[in-house]
Amino acid sequence: MTIDLRSDTVTRPTPKMMQAIINAEVGDDVYKEDPSVNKLERKLAEMFGMDSALFFPSGSMANQAAIKLHTQPGEQLIADKWAHVYNFEGGGASFNSGVSCKLIDGDRGMITAAQVEENINPPDFYHSPLTSLVCLENTTNKGGGACYNFSEMEAIRLVCDNHNLGFHLDGARIWNAMVAKNQDPKDFGKLFDTISVCLSKGLGTPMGSVLIGKKDIMIKAMRVRKVLGGGMRQIGFMAAAGIYALDNHMERLEEDHKRAAEIAETLSNQSYIKKVEPTETNIVIFYLKDDISEENFLTSLLQKNIKISTMGQGKLRIVTHLDYTDEMHQKFLNTLNGNSTDIKNFKS
Ligand SMILES: *Cc1c(COP(=O)(O)O)cnc(C)c1O
């Protein structure tokens, strides 16, 4: 038994999801003739109360398309220093859209309205790049699954309105935020101009993300997706997995959150742990004590068939998900507690 806690993307489709995939009605989506894709896009647009939605192969591509839709080359977007759009999309913002990023030193990946306001370049000062877009991430990835308070996002929306800025949400894990904070997707739809959501993270599909947005912005989304190489043909098989996941895998995210909280709690009681970040959803970020070797720690876990992620600078990450069972959870907690192991002998 391998316990893979590196990411919530390591899941495999359940037998019922496979059935939904096999039974999907499909057509050529580049002609907009795939009924399953059309159904998924309608479903998500309605869920968020927005005008339109478009299926993308990946979350990165959906975010990159959004950046392109909101900006012109030479302009600047504002995001937290840990933002996925800046750190983990291969430099796409500059490669695809020719925009620079003004990075804000936020709290666990979250920024405030005051920080956004301070970092807008004055539009008549032609020496600096024109600020045109604000990107938030909810939940945050590198920030350890932290979720915004709704009031802060509303305050940022006001700043965007006052300065005529686009407002995009990287909602790869928006499902986790909505479940953790009991939020309504329609409220998000009212706040943002565009929202990207991932079906391949907590919801457990093999692939697929959707960009949801206002009509006047989304009008060029098909063209941008085509340019990025994201036009797909009989992709309804994957859209059907998405529909199945939205109907069946949303509520169970609570279990992921509960297990993550138990892991965080167990970690914080261990002598070899320096710090565990607050755990609000399905991501646990923690640091080892300075005299503990990260390599030894990871190797020792690997010997027990347990995989976790390292994010650099001593930051370790655990992500709970659909394929992480109760049996695995008990075994992992026992391992951390050292009941069944020599896990405390990590000193470098
Ligand atoms: C995973 C993720 C994405 C998209 O990633 P893909 O692997 O391209 O689907 C975007 N934003 C955040 C915060 C993510 O965690």
The ligand as an SDF file (V2000), in Angstrom:
LIG
                    3D

 15 15  0  0  0  0  0  0  0  0999 V2000
   -3.0350   23.0390   -9.5440 C   0  0  0  0  0  0  0  0  0  0  0  0
   -3.2480   24.4870   -9.5760 C   0  0  0  0  0  0  0  0  0  0  0  0
   -3.5070   25.1590  -10.7810 C   0  0  0  0  0  0  0  0  0  0  0  0
   -3.5860   24.4850  -12.1240 C   0  0  0  0  0  0  0  0  0  0  0  0
   -2.7090   23.4840  -12.3170 O   0  0  0  0  0  0  0  0  0  0  0  0
   -2.7100   22.4940  -13.5700 P   0  0  0  0  0  0  0  0  0  0  0  0
   -1.7870   21.4380  -13.1000 O   0  0  0  0  0  0  0  0  0  0  0  0
   -2.2090   23.2730  -14.7210 O   0  0  0  0  0  0  0  0  0  0  0  0
   -4.1070   22.0060  -13.7950 O   0  0  0  0  0  0  0  0  0  0  0  0
   -3.7290   26.5150  -10.7090 C   0  0  0  0  0  0  0  0  0  0  0  0
   -3.6950   27.1650   -9.5480 N   0  0  0  0  0  0  0  0  0  0  0  0
   -3.4700   26.5640   -8.3800 C   0  0  0  0  0  0  0  0  0  0  0  0
   -3.4920   27.3510   -7.1140 C   0  0  0  0  0  0  0  0  0  0  0  0
   -3.2200   25.2060   -8.3490 C   0  0  0  0  0  0  0  0  0  0  0  0
   -2.9830   24.6050   -7.1770 O   0  0  0  0  0  0  0  0  0  0  0  0
  1  2  1  0
  2  3  1  0
  2 14  2  0
  3  4  1  0
  3 10  2  0
  4  5  1  0
  5  6  1  0
  6  7  2  0
  6  8  1  0
  6  9  1  0
 10 11  1  0
 11 12  2  0
 12 13  1  0
 12 14  1  0
 14 15  1  0
M  END
$$$$
